[in-house]
């Protein structure tokens, strides 16, 4: 059995302040000299950039749609190695997930699998006694979900905080901490969520100064979590000879699941970052990865770097491009009425739309590609505003739905779906398998 102190931060709905409270709590615990490992529920790439900035540790994704119970426990124990405490930031509302009742892909599902206490982050603006029925509803909805305390966000004054504390105390729940209503504590947003931490640093010091928290109560609740059964290793053992994998990493491209990159490394890949924005040539490599990101924000700069576009177009090995990488490999990208030529390796042009495409995906390969043989199924997620012209050679069809998506010619795989390779490690094996062992 493994005893790992842990706490899940959940909320009644998106936008309540889970990330800001998580950042403030990470800083407060760090000041106590504790090594805190953050996790993020769901497939989000943006919030983890802020959690990493606050903790200095790689942030892993805990997702009950991607991973079954054993796999999720394995990843949690893998990520929590060497940490004094694990802090898990939830996704959307506590019971929001893939299905209407949040049985799959929700924060509640992860909290139950981890047997972890849950602290509810409530946007308390304009609220006092009404916090009680709100929290009581979440507390009683599922007896297996242990709601043990509350963090209040957007509190009007210390007196307001005391009113909330007294109201919660009447039903035996502690107010663990609170943040004031202050626009300086907000993190700017854009169309895919918060602005990345690498672009605008999160207001960590301001959050820490403003945060009123009972750390002793937080630690008591976190250490009350029951021991977990020992899970099998998350990563495979026994490496192949090194295969050089160049992956796009700059302001335009940085959406990768870290556990997916670690899986490639465990299989022997040497990961080499490069910048489609600034570099003029690719590093020496056998495989090319182009992750998601914001090519639409840097379209002019990407178009101006003709040397890199040509280098990618002539790259002879397997190429896997997801979402933003797919847009970059297209013939061109429309942003409003402006057209920017891209790599031109796949047919079609990308155009930004007003409404997003969002959701979990289970897809089946229509033909062999660098990670899948025809007929194999993979899990992933989509979140984008771009649309691509229909492909003459689609890569995937939805399992059970028949909708086709992406492009492949057998060597290149380009798609809006972010695949979660740790759920199907055979995809990572296949990506590296064409290269002889040394």
MARLOPA-957861 format. One record per atom (N, C-alpha, C): residue in three letters; x, y, z. Coordinates in steps of 0.001 Angstrom, whole numbers, plus 500000, padded with zeros to 6 digits. Layout:
MARLOPA-957861
AlaXYZ ...
***
This chain:
MARLOPA-957861
Unk500854498801500000 Unk500000500000500000 Unk500887501245500000 Unk500376502296499344 Unk501119503553499253 Unk500332504658499937 Unk500955505330500895 Unk500297506459501556 Unk500810507742500902 Unk499945508403500152 Unk500293509632499454 Unk499304510713499888 Unk499712511675500714 Unk498813512780501053 Unk498331513463499769 Unk497028513750499679 Unk496500514282498428 Unk495201515036498676 Unk494939515985497784 Unk493727516784497861 Unk493306517138496441 Unk492008517009496172 Unk491443517382494875 Unk490742518725495012 Unk491050519656494101 Unk490334520924494030 Unk489280520814492942 Unk488014520940493321 Unk486903520868492385 Unk486094522154492486 Unk485022522247491699 Unk484184523446491713 Unk482789523090491240 Unk481822523952491502 Unk480477523703490975 Unk480385523860489463 Unk481308524667488863 Unk481229524960487437 Unk482577525511486972 Unk482759525590485669 Unk483960526213485124 Unk483988527697485484 Unk485193528246485612 Unk485337529663485881 Unk485193530066487329 Unk485091529085488239 Unk484929529421489656 Unk486234529862490308 Unk487376529502489702 Unk488660529912490265 Unk489542528766490703 Unk489325527571490168 Unk490154526422490574 Unk491633526683490338 Unk491965527220489162 Unk493384527406488836 Unk494016528461489727 Unk493339529587489958 Unk493925530624490803 Unk494112530135492232 Unk493143529394492757 Unk493305528838494106 Unk494430527805494115 Unk494511526973493082 Unk495588525982493014 Unk496950526659493011 Unk497093527732492239 Unk498380528440492190 Unk498733529027493550 Unk497755529661494193 Unk498017530245495513 Unk498379529166496526 Unk497688528038496453 Unk497957526956497408 Unk499315526316497146 Unk499686526159495888 Unk501016525625495569 Unk502110526517496127 Unk501940527822496000 Unk502954528745496532 Unk503005528694498057 Unk501833528635498684 Unk501808528609500151 Unk502446527335500678 Unk502136526208500073 Unk502724524940500520 Unk504219524900500216 Unk504608525459499080 Unk506026525514498747 Unk506821526336499747 Unk506225527416500229 Unk506900528236501236 Unk507096527480502546 Unk506285526478502778 Unk506456525630503965 Unk507552524590503760 Unk508164524595502582 Unk509229523640502290 Unk508728522304501787 Unk507450522231501418 Unk506877520974500947 Unk507034520829499442 Unk507316519615499008 Unk507372519308497576 Unk505979518855497158 Unk505307519667496374 Unk503924519405495990 Unk503876519056494506 Unk503281517911494202 Unk503135517471492823 Unk501741517816492317 Unk501649518714491319 Unk500326519019490766 Unk499917518012489688 Unk498630517783489600 Unk498019517008488522 Unk496836517807487992 Unk496448517511486759 Unk495278518151486165 Unk494323517078485669 Unk493062517170486079 Unk492050516260485559 Unk491668516706484158 Unk491553515754483243 Unk491110516077481895 Unk492255516337480938 Unk491912516636479677 Unk492914516735478613 Unk493478518131478402 Unk493256519060479324 Unk493652520457479166 Unk495176520603479129 Unk495666521438478182 Unk497094521734478096 Unk497466523067478739 Unk496493523958478909 Unk496800525337479283 Unk496997525490480785 Unk496021525041481582 Unk496150525162483036 Unk497433524521483561 Unk497837523346483023 Unk499082522763483531 Unk500308523656483366 Unk500312524546482363 Unk501473525437482217 Unk501593526360483417 Unk500468526771483988 Unk500487527629485175 Unk500842526825486425 Unk500303525619486527 Unk500646524769487673 Unk502129524442487689 Unk502703524229486513 Unk504139523954486443 Unk504953525172486842 Unk504498526363486412 Unk505210527588486783 Unk505202527791488291 Unk504104527431488947 Unk503989527636490391 Unk504734526589491194 Unk504873525386490655 Unk505456524282491432 Unk506866523907491013 Unk507223524239489763 Unk508514523799489244 Unk508560522321488917 Unk507381521673488824 Unk507326520242488547 Unk506440519985487321 Unk506770518939486584 Unk505977518521485435 Unk504583518119485901 Unk503572518506485122 Unk502171518276485502 Unk501591517168484625 Unk501023516159485271 Unk500465515014484567 Unk498943515110484514 Unk498356514440483491 Unk496914514465483278 Unk496280513192483846 Unk495286513365484692 Unk494530512235485227 Unk493153512256484574 Unk492878511264483740 Unk491660511295482950 Unk491042509906482908 Unk489833509790483440 Unk489177508503483514 Unk488617508009482200 Unk488558508869481177 Unk488197508389479840 Unk489408507759479164 Unk490559508368479306 Unk491768507848478679 Unk492260506570479348 Unk492262506555480690 Unk492891505468481430 Unk491881504744482306 Unk491994503437482375 Unk491201502674483331 Unk491797502856484728 Unk491161502249485726 Unk491545502499487115 Unk493012502175487376 Unk493486501021486921 Unk494881500645487192 Unk495844501606486531 Unk495559501979485288 Unk496431502903484591 Unk496470504264485254 Unk495316504730485716 Unk495274506036486368 Unk496038506008487690 Unk495875504946488458 Unk496636504825489712 Unk498129504735489434 Unk498501504030488376 Unk499918503924488011 Unk500495505292487683 Unk499749506091486881 Unk500231507416486517 Unk500310508317487749 Unk499311508241488619 Unk499328509071489824 Unk500537508743490691 Unk500800507469490897 Unk501941507092491731 Unk503263507416491034 Unk503285507305489720 Unk504480507688488957 Unk504772509172489143 Unk503751510005488997 Unk503963511445489112 Unk504267511896490523 Unk503708511205491519 Unk503854511639492913 Unk505151511184493563 Unk505984510443492842 Unk507251509991493427 Unk508085511185493893 Unk508576511104495098 Unk509433512160495630 Unk508696513379496133 Unk507371513371496075 Unk506594514520496531 Unk506070514278497946 Unk505868515367498672 Unk505280515282500008 Unk503756515268499956 Unk503210515811498879 Unk501765515954498780 Unk501394516097497312 Unk500238515579496935 Unk499728515715495570 Unk498508516627495584 Unk498493517603494676 Unk497361518517494530 Unk496782518319493133 Unk495516517931493072 Unk494863517593491812 Unk493838518678491489 Unk494081519421490414 Unk493099520415489975 Unk492070519750489072 Unk490802519920489384 Unk489738519302488618 Unk489481519994487293 Unk488453519512486604 Unk488059520058485309 Unk486576520423485369 Unk486220521561484811 Unk484832522032484768 Unk484207521924486160 Unk482926521503486235 Unk482315521267487527 Unk482620519864488018 Unk482414519634489300 Unk482805518373489932 Unk482216517161489218 Unk480970517260488776 Unk480301516108488166 Unk480112516279486655 Unk480923517117486028 Unk480862517296484579 Unk481896516397483913 Unk481470515640482907 Unk482387514748482207 Unk481868514392480838 Unk482250513235480374 Unk481881512811479025 Unk480392512506478922 Unk479805511965479976 Unk478401511577479963 Unk477589512557480816 Unk476277512574480718 Unk475466513571481419 Unk475640513592482930 Unk475920512455483554 Unk476028512407485013 Unk477472512419485506 Unk478434512579484596 Unk479829512689485015 Unk480424511420485571 Unk479974510275485069 Unk480548509018485529 Unk481922508757484915 Unk482167509337483723 Unk483425509133482996 Unk484009510490482629 Unk485316510645482842 Unk486002511866482445 Unk485757513048483355 Unk485236512826484550 Unk484933513927485471 Unk485927513964486623 Unk485916515091487326 Unk486709515205488550 Unk486218514216489595 Unk484904514029489672 Unk484344513089490654 Unk484877511687490418 Unk484948511260489157 Unk485460509923488862 Unk486901509774489349 Unk487740510783489070 Unk489142510714489491 Unk489245510733491009 Unk488458511579491664 Unk488506511644493130 Unk488148510306493752 Unk487160509624493173 Unk486772508312493706 Unk487855507270493455 Unk488455507282492271 Unk489508506318491980 Unk490717506526492884 Unk491005507789493206 Unk492149508101494071 Unk491795508032495554 Unk490503507838495864 Unk490054507866497261 Unk490567509136497951 Unk490397510261497268 Unk490988511522497718 Unk489930512463498268 Unk490231513187499341 Unk489323514231499808 Unk489232515364498786 Unk488066516003498745 Unk487789517046497759 Unk487489518353498482 Unk488168519426498044 Unk487841520770498503 Unk487151521499497360 Unk486000522090497640 Unk485212522759496619 Unk485604524235496550 Unk485951524692495357 Unk486259526104495121 Unk484974526781494659 Unk484509527750495423 Unk483232528416495149 Unk483475529879494826 Unk482897530339493730 Unk482878531775493438 Unk481845532402494372 Unk482329533069495404 Unk481446533554496470 Unk481005534995496264 Unk481273535575495119 Unk480863536961494874 Unk479339537096495038 Unk478921538009495883 Unk477498538244496091 Unk476789537141496842 Unk477519536341497606 Unk476929535174498274 Unk477351535145499738 Unk476447534749500608 Unk476801534517502019 Unk476192533184502449 Unk475009533210503078 Unk474389531976503532 Unk474016531017502422 Unk473857531523501219 Unk473491530652500095 Unk474591529664499741 Unk475785529881500287 Unk476856528926500021 Unk476528527564500636 Unk475726527536501689 Unk475445526281502390 Unk474652525301501531 Unk473474525669500996 Unk472766524688500161 Unk473536524315498908 Unk474308525263498373 Unk475127524936497203 Unk476118523834497544 Unk476889524038498595 Unk477914523065498967 Unk477278521767499464 Unk476190521873500205 Unk475526520669500701 Unk475024519786499559 Unk474568520412498475 Unk474126519632497331 Unk475258518813496735 Unk476427519434496578 Unk477585518711496051 Unk478085517676497050 Unk477953517988498335 Unk478432517079499373 Unk477615515801499429 Unk476316515910499169 Unk475429514753499336 Unk475114514032498032 Unk475484514607496898 Unk475085514039495606 Unk475618512636495397 Unk476865512404495777 Unk477483511086495608 Unk478250510774496888 Unk477775509827497698 Unk478434509532498981 Unk479888509086498830 Unk480271508611497657 Unk481653508177497459 Unk482602509340497226 Unk482068510523496956 Unk482891511716496764 Unk482963512460498085 Unk484166512593498640 Unk484361513135499981 Unk484606514647499931 Unk483552515451499911 Unk483714516903499969 Unk483969517286501427 Unk485174517791501703 Unk485604517972503094 Unk485870519416503470 Unk485815520343502515 Unk486097521733502828 Unk485861522611501622 Unk486018523922501842 Unk485690524910500814 Unk486796525958500749 Unk487116526366499526 Unk487881527585499267 Unk486933528578498605 Unk486938529802499066 Unk486062530828498498 Unk486886531785497642 Unk486397532060496446 Unk487047532986495526 Unk486173534241495376 Unk486834535320495040 Unk486165536618494817 Unk485362537052496045 Unk486029537006497189 Unk485413537423498452 Unk485538538941498586 Unk484460539578499055 Unk484427541032499058 Unk485245541692500153 Unk485416541042501312 Unk486101541668502446 Unk486357540598503502 Unk487198540905504508 Unk487363539956505617 Unk486044539654506324 Unk485166540660506424 Unk483875540400507058 Unk483046539418506220 Unk483098539570504907 Unk482423538622504017 Unk482964537213504243 Unk484280537101504386 Unk484879535783504628 Unk484376535183505931 Unk484223536017506961 Unk483723535500508238 Unk482286535018508133 Unk481479535719507362 Unk480103535263507138 Unk480096533888506466 Unk480943533717505472 Unk481038532427504783 Unk481520531338505739 Unk482505531689506569 Unk483042530721507526 Unk481956530273508518 Unk481193531219509033 Unk480139530885509993 Unk479042530049509337 Unk478690530400508091 Unk477644529652507403 Unk478073528212507169 Unk479298528023506705 Unk479797526672506459 Unk479958525894507759 Unk480357526588508816 Unk480521525927510107 Unk479231525343510630 Unk478092525926510230 Unk476803525416510699 Unk476507524027510163 Unk477198523616509083 Unk477014522262508539 Unk478306521453508649 Unk479240521928509479 Unk480435521156509781 Unk481501521148508705 Unk481512522157507834 Unk482534522234506798 Unk483437523432507058 Unk484752523267506965 Unk485654524388507185 Unk485823525251505936 Unk485955526554506132 Unk486436527438505076 Unk487959527383505141 Unk488558526681504182 Unk490001526423504219 Unk490822527642503817 Unk490235528494503001 Unk490961529674502561 Unk490096530505501636 Unk490587531737501336 Unk489818532596500439 Unk490732533581499723 Unk490250534003498559 Unk490920535026497758 Unk489961536191497562 Unk490473537412497597 Unk489584538570497451 Unk489186538815495998 Unk488117539599495855 Unk487726540075494538 Unk488729541145494122 Unk489595540829493142 Unk490658541743492728 Unk491036541421491288 Unk490811542341490353 Unk491139542053488948 Unk492617541778488720 Unk493474542218489630 Unk494915541965489477 Unk495265540491489680 Unk494348539718490258 Unk494599538292490488 Unk494117537420489331 Unk493468538024488361 Unk492944537264487235 Unk494046536940486233 Unk493936535782485612 Unk494837535390484533 Unk494119535644483216 Unk494736536365482282 Unk494054536673481018 Unk493643535403480270 Unk492554535515479488 Unk492036534384478738 Unk492064534673477245 Unk492010533576476473 Unk491819533674475029 Unk490911532527474592 Unk490819532263473284 Unk489778531367472786 Unk489939529915473205 Unk491114529462473609 Unk491266528088474073 Unk491420527992475594 Unk491150529097476296 Unk491266529083477748 Unk492186530189478223 Unk492903529935479308 Unk493829530924479845 Unk495014531115478907 Unk495614532308478954 Unk496869532539478252 Unk497935531669478899 Unk498821531096478093 Unk499854530194478618 Unk500784530920479577 Unk501291530181480550 Unk502177530766481550 Unk503456531296480923 Unk503911530687479827 Unk505135531141479174 Unk504996532470478470 Unk503760532910478207 Unk503539534178477518 Unk503348535328478504 Unk502452535135479480 Unk502232536119480530 Unk502378535398481864 Unk503407535718482642 Unk503588535002483903 Unk502361535120484787 Unk501918534015485391 Unk500776534101486315 Unk501135534963487522 Unk500150535640488105 Unk500425536561489220 Unk500681535808490524 Unk501764535019490548 Unk501984534114491670 Unk502204534853492976 Unk503033535887492959 Unk503326536585494213 Unk502110537355494706 Unk501370537960493779 Unk500162538673494189 Unk499134537702494773 Unk499009536539494161 Unk498086535534494688 Unk498497535087496083 Unk499793534868496254 Unk500251534392497568 Unk500016535442498645 Unk500260536702498324 Unk500054537762499319 Unk498574537913499674 Unk497719537723498678 Unk496292537923498905 Unk495610536714499537 Unk496223535551499446 Unk495590534300499849 Unk495562534167501362 Unk494373534002501903 Unk494195533729503325 Unk493864532249503457 Unk494740531474504101 Unk494573530030504083 Unk494966529428505422 Unk494249528385505811 Unk494577527591506992 Unk495354526364506511 Unk496671526509506429 Unk497490525423505885 Unk497447524183506766 Unk497334524367508062 Unk497277523198508939 Unk496037522356508645 Unk494914523019508403 Unk493696522285508069 Unk493831521593506712 Unk494442522278505757 Unk494662521675504437 Unk495509520421504570 Unk496583520506505345 Unk497486519359505496 Unk496802518220506242 Unk495978518538507229 Unk495253517480507945 Unk494342516720506989 Unk493640517439506150 Unk492730516781505213 Unk493491515964504182 Unk494595516525503686 Unk495375515801502672 Unk495969514517503247 Unk496440514568504476 Unk497054513378505083 Unk496017512377505577 Unk494739512775505571 Unk493691511837505978 Unk493339510848504872 Unk493852511067503674 Unk493540510173502557 Unk494046508767502844 Unk493236507782502534 Unk493580506388502810 Unk494721505915501907 Unk495471504907502356 Unk496530504355501500 Unk495939503769500219 Unk496735503818499149 Unk496329503268497859 Unk497063501964497596 Unk496437501032496895 Unk497156499803496540 Unk498322500110495611 Unk499379499355495758 Unk500549499535494897 Unk500168499202493461 Unk500401500151492555 Unk500045499970491152 Unk501278499543490355 Unk501080498894489202 Unk502224498506488365 Unk502908499737487795 Unk504158499602487327 Unk504871500753486740 Unk504086501346485579 Unk504093502667485495 Unk503358503325484420 Unk504083503203483084 Unk505407503249483116 Unk506185503210481883 Unk506789501833481683 Unk506936501411480422 Unk507534500101480147 Unk509015500095480477 Unk509532498917480717 Unk510963498760480980 Unk511627498128479765 Unk512907498417479587 Unk513659497834478481 Unk513614498709477253 Unk514604499576477083 Unk514621500522475982 Unk515162499907474695 Unk514663500455473563 Unk515288500194472281 Unk516517501088472156 Unk517254500892471058 Unk518311501845470735 Unk517676503200470432 Unk518410504278470633 Unk517865505619470506 Unk517345505931469113 Unk516131506483469060 Unk515561507025467838 Unk515364508515468083 Unk515938509342467233 Unk515844510788467429 Unk514471511281466957 Unk513762511937467871 Unk512431512475467589 Unk512484513981467772 Unk512356514721466686 Unk512314516181466752 Unk510869516609467001 Unk510663517469467993 Unk509303517916468271 Unk509250519434468365 Unk508217520010467761 Unk508052521459467725 Unk507767521980469126 Unk508522523007469532 Unk508354523542470883 Unk508720525025470865 Unk507714525873470804 Unk507899527319470907 Unk506541527929471245 Unk506381529231471053 Unk505129529878471430 Unk503949529404470595 Unk504218528927469389 Unk503135528493468501 Unk502750527039468714 Unk503684526221469200 Unk503443524777469334 Unk503999524275470666 Unk503114523872471543 Unk503605523325472817 Unk502574522450473516 Unk501597521940472789 Unk500574521100473416 Unk500924519631473224 Unk501481519046474278 Unk501808517622474314 Unk501428517093475691 Unk500980515848475747 Unk500806515205477044 Unk502188514790477541 Unk502640515289478696 Unk503999514967479152 Unk504208513481479364 Unk503151512771479797 Unk503308511333479986 Unk503444510628478638 Unk502915511234477569 Unk503127510682476234 Unk504565510836475780 Unk505161511994476052 Unk506580512186475728 Unk507455511263476562 Unk507094511086477840 Unk507870510177478683 Unk507769508737478183 Unk506620508367477638 Unk506476507030477068 Unk507449506843475908 Unk507551507833475030 Unk508503507726473918 Unk509931507608474439 Unk510256508405475464 Unk511605508318476033 Unk511853506953476658 Unk510846506396477322 Unk511013505083477943 Unk511260504007476886 Unk510740504230475691 Unk510952503279474597 Unk512238503549473824 Unk512999504551474265 Unk514304504790473678 Unk514410506018472814 Unk513353506821472700 Unk513420508014471870 Unk514283509085472530 Unk515064509772471728 Unk515774510976472161 Unk514975512163471651 Unk514368512916472563 Unk513500514023472181 Unk514310515295471982 Unk514175515904470819 Unk514961517081470464 Unk513997518206470093 Unk513907519252470901 Unk512989520351470568 Unk513541521221469443 Unk512622521811468677 Unk513016522808467673 Unk511882523809467546 Unk512166524947466922 Unk511188526027466816 Unk510823526285465359 Unk509585525985464946 Unk509149526384463612 Unk509117527900463424 Unk509048528647464508 Unk509055530098464410 Unk510455530649464145 Unk511444530150464872 Unk512751530777464835 Unk513868530011464168 Unk513790528676464136 Unk514878527886463554 Unk514764527857462036 Unk515921527774461389 Unk515951527726459923 Unk516108526309459390 Unk516426525364460274 Unk516611523979459833 Unk516128523044460935 Unk515766521833460539 Unk515384520813461496 Unk516618520182462125 Unk516521519744463380 Unk517619518948463934 Unk517662517584463244 Unk518791516944463353 Unk518920515607462780 Unk518005514658463543 Unk517072514010462837 Unk516092513161463502 Unk515499512187462503 Unk514911511108463060 Unk514218510123462233 Unk512704510315462230 Unk512163510971463276 Unk510720511154463423 Unk510458512623463725 Unk509333513133463226 Unk508975514530463428 Unk507601514623464075 Unk507502515365465194 Unk506238515610465876 Unk505916517100465834 Unk504681517413465458 Unk504199518789465466 Unk502939518822466319 Unk503082519255467562 Unk501958519250468494 Unk501011520404468257 Unk500015520505469118 Unk499054521579469010 Unk499595522878469559 Unk498781523914469444 Unk499197525228469923 Unk498370526321469289 Unk499040527409468939 Unk498363528593468431 Unk498988529089467130 Unk499013528282466071 Unk499588528786464817 Unk498836529998464287 Unk497543530117464606 Unk496768531252464107 Unk497256532577464686 Unk497875532551465875 Unk498402533783466473 Unk499756534167465907 Unk500432533221465268 Unk501772533457464748 Unk501843533118463259 Unk500711533239462569 Unk500638532800461184 Unk501618533554460295 Unk501733534858460480 Unk502639535639459630 Unk504087535208459840 Unk504478535001461084 Unk505860534603461375 Unk506149533203460846 Unk505180532298460984 Unk505364530944460457 Unk505487530975458938 Unk504668531800458283 Unk504724531894456829 Unk506043532484456357 Unk506577533450457116 Unk507830534104456714 Unk509025533168456803 Unk508950532153457661 Unk510085531234457822 Unk510013530166456736 Unk510355530565455515 Unk510266529654454363 Unk511248528498454486 Unk512402528756455096 Unk513411527696455211 Unk512885526536456050 Unk512211526839457155 Unk511672525772457986 Unk510513525074457287 Unk509652525833456635 Unk508541525202455921 Unk509054524222454867 Unk510094524600454167 Unk510656523718453144 Unk511329522508453772 Unk512028522704454905 Unk512696521585455571 Unk511683520544456027 Unk510552520995456550 Unk509524520056456994 Unk508876519370455791 Unk508660520124454726 Unk508037519530453539 Unk508900518428452943 Unk510222518564453079 Unk511141517581452500 Unk511580516516453496 Unk511108516579454752 Unk511522515601455756 Unk511090514208455311 Unk511994513226455308 Unk511658511926454718 Unk511007510925455666 Unk511083511142456970 Unk510620510144457912 Unk509176510329458309 Unk508702509531459283 Unk507330509666459774 Unk507080511053460377 Unk505916511598460078 Unk505505512900460592 Unk504137512730461252 Unk504029513166462510 Unk502746513153463217 Unk502438514589463630 Unk501311515099463150 Unk500916516480463435 Unk499510516482464007 Unk499336517193465126 Unk498047517220465805 Unk497548518647465947 Unk496312518865465528 Unk495597520120465720 Unk496384521291465125 Unk497041522107465941 Unk497822523206465394 Unk498885522740464422 Unk499479521583464692 Unk500454521024463758 Unk499819520649462437 Unk498583520144462464 Unk497822519833461257 Unk497596521101460442 Unk497197522175461102 Unk496991523452460426 Unk498283523939459774 Unk499389523761460466 Unk500690524198459949 Unk501103523382458723 Unk500759522103458679 Unk501122521273457528 Unk500228521510456318 Unk499133522272456481 Unk498186522468455393 Unk498777523361454304 Unk497973523568453256 Unk498399524454452179 Unk498451525907452633 Unk497635526238453616 Unk497641527609454109 Unk496601527811455186 Unk496719528925455888 Unk495867529235457035 Unk495202530589456818 Unk493871530593456882 Unk493102531826456814 Unk492849532338458226 Unk493219533598458472 Unk492887534268459725 Unk492107535518459338 Unk490803535484459532 Unk489957536542458992 Unk490007536502457474 Unk490325537645456866 Unk490441537723455404 Unk491879537575454927 Unk492794537305455833 Unk494209537196455477 Unk494595535734455314 Unk495342535444454242 Unk495789534085453958 Unk497304534002454128 Unk497751532950454836 Unk499171532754455081 Unk499560531360454585 Unk500520531263453668 Unk500950529935453205 Unk501645529171454322 Unk501331527872454425 Unk501958527026455431 Unk502855525998454720 Unk503100524857455325 Unk504085523908454809 Unk503651523311453475 Unk502367523006453322 Unk501884522436452075 Unk502100520946451948 Unk502283520262453068 Unk502523518821453029 Unk501228518018452984 Unk500120518614453424 Unk498831517928453361 Unk497851518804452590 Unk496865518210451934 Unk495916519005451150 Unk494975519799452044 Unk494403520833451477 Unk493407521602452200 Unk493974522854452844 Unk493076523780453145 Unk493417525020453836 Unk492638525087455141 Unk493261525646456148 Unk492619525797457455 Unk492022527188457562 Unk490853527255458176 Unk490174528545458355 Unk489594528600459762 Unk489805529731460438 Unk489290529896461788 Unk487780530154461754 Unk487064529549462717 Unk485617529699462830 Unk485272530296464186 Unk484002530649464377 Unk483573531280465620 Unk483247530281466713 Unk482808529083466328 Unk482391528089467318 Unk483430526980467407 Unk483713526499468624 Unk484740525456468761 Unk484201524068468450 Unk485118523184468120 Unk484867521749468094 Unk485528521192469346 Unk484765520479470161 Unk485259520102471486 Unk484701518751471884 Unk485568517882472419 Unk485075516641472984 Unk486060515501472906 Unk485781514466473713 Unk486558513239473662 Unk486297512531472340 Unk487288511785471882 Unk487153511044470642 Unk487704509627470819 Unk487021508678470204 Unk487570507345470015 Unk487513507096468519 Unk488690506952467916 Unk488781506907466460 Unk489415505606466003 Unk489076505220464783 Unk489578503990464180 Unk490320504341462898 Unk491509503763462725 Unk492331504079461557 Unk491683503543460281 Unk491548504424459294 Unk490988504015458001 Unk492026503342457113 Unk493291503597457395 Unk494401502985456655 Unk495626503034457554 Unk496656502311457215 Unk497882502338458019 Unk498438503758458091 Unk498922504128459267 Unk499591505420459437 Unk500744505231460419 Unk501515506259460750 Unk502704506053461592 Unk502440505500462982 Unk501213505623463517 Unk500961505108464865 Unk499941503976464888 Unk499240503728463803 Unk498164502743463833 Unk498101501943462543 Unk497718500696462691 Unk497364499890461532 Unk495869500068461250 Unk495486499828460019 Unk494093499963459625 Unk493195499161460571 Unk492163499814461067 Unk491198499166461942 Unk491489499312463416 Unk492695499754463810 Unk493009499924465232 Unk492337501180465776 Unk491896501109467023 Unk491194502216467669 Unk492101502905468678 Unk491964504235468780 Unk492746505048469699 Unk491827506070470371 Unk492230506491471555 Unk491490507517472282 Unk492211508861472169 Unk491429509932472164 Unk492010511255472087 Unk490984512315472423 Unk491315513563472071 Unk490475514696472412 Unk490662515778471358 Unk489583516523471090 Unk489629517669470182 Unk489189518928470909 Unk489876520042470634 Unk489437521358471068 Unk490082522376470135 Unk489307522895469197 Unk489873523829468224 Unk488758524646467587 Unk489149525787467041 Unk488234526653466308 Unk488459526568464803 Unk489496525895464384 Unk489814525815462957 Unk488958524765462273 Unk488746524974460969 Unk488106523985460114 Unk489054523721458948 Unk489072522479458478 Unk489914522108457352 Unk489029521614456220 Unk489430521911455022 Unk488695521384453881 Unk488725519861453913 Unk487672519213453415 Unk487644517744453448 Unk488882517128452795 Unk489441516131453464 Unk490667515494452986 Unk490342514388451983 Unk491146514275450907 Unk490941513158449975 Unk491428511831450535 Unk492169511879451653 Unk492703510656452247 Unk492593510737453768 Unk491363510667454312 Unk491191510839455764 Unk491891509752456559 Unk492340510136457763 Unk493094509207458616 Unk492196508387459512 Unk491131509011460046 Unk490340508378461098 Unk488857508420460767 Unk488133507473461341 Unk486687507586461442 Unk486296507381462892 Unk485224508038463303 Unk484754507899464677 Unk484260506479464916 Unk484674505899466008 Unk484161504587466391 Unk482678504728466717 Unk481858504004466010 Unk480422504050466248 Unk479694505174465559 Unk480449506180465029 Unk479783507337464436 Unk479977507482462946 Unk481101507020462435 Unk481334507044461006 Unk481922508323460459 Unk481951509427461229 Unk482510510687460740 Unk484009510535460500 Unk484497511038459356 Unk485914510896459026 Unk486642512210459283 Unk487971512103459487 Unk488739513278459907 Unk490212513047459632 Unk490954514160459445 Unk492398514088459324 Unk492869513684457939 Unk494183513433457849 Unk494821513061456584 Unk495975512111456871 Unk496156511131456013 Unk497362510303456056 Unk497664509772454668 Unk498947509667454391 Unk499409508983453189 Unk500243507762453562 Unk500165507366454839 Unk500945506252455344 Unk502195506689456080 Unk502822507748455597 Unk504013508294456267 Unk503656509492457138 Unk502765510323456675 Unk502327511512457392 Unk500959511228458029 Unk500821511580459296 Unk499536511528459986 Unk499244512924460507 Unk498176513541460004 Unk497798514884460427 Unk496323514873460793 Unk495991515411461964 Unk494627515287462459 Unk494373516338463527 Unk493102516689463713 Unk492736517563464829 Unk492684516807466153 Unk492747515496466129 Unk492645514704467358 Unk494003514608468043 Unk494041515035469305 Unk495229514813470139 Unk495135513394470697 Unk495963512498470203 Unk495941511118470682 Unk496585511018472061 Unk496021510172472903 Unk496617509909474217 Unk497314508559474133 Unk498574508597473713 Unk499298507349473452 Unk499484506462474676 Unk499604506983475917 Unk499729506058477049 Unk498543505109477201 Unk497379505478476644 Unk496235504561476698 Unk496373503432475696 Unk497155503659474650 Unk497412502641473618 Unk498900502669473279 Unk499753502143474163 Unk501203502238473942 Unk501668501636472620 Unk500838500769472025 Unk501245500184470746 Unk501483501272469698 Unk500795502412469823 Unk501006503501468882 Unk502404504078468978 Unk502906504209470209 Unk504274504701470395 Unk505289503683469888 Unk505034502401470162 Unk505921501349469639 Unk505968501406468119 Unk504807501548467491 Unk504758501555466026 Unk505500502766465460 Unk505360503914466117 Unk506023505125465624 Unk507533504962465576 Unk508088504233466546 Unk509543504048466615 Unk510019502786465940 Unk509096501889465582 Unk509493500555465131 Unk510166500481463771 Unk509976501440462812 Unk510636501266461528 Unk512146501358461575 Unk512689501778462724 Unk514106502055462773 Unk514848500906463450 Unk515949500435462857 Unk516641499273463394 Unk517264499565464743 Unk517302498538465567 Unk517986498652466853 Unk519479498561466636 Unk520184499366467441 Unk521635499357467323 Unk522261498459468363 
***
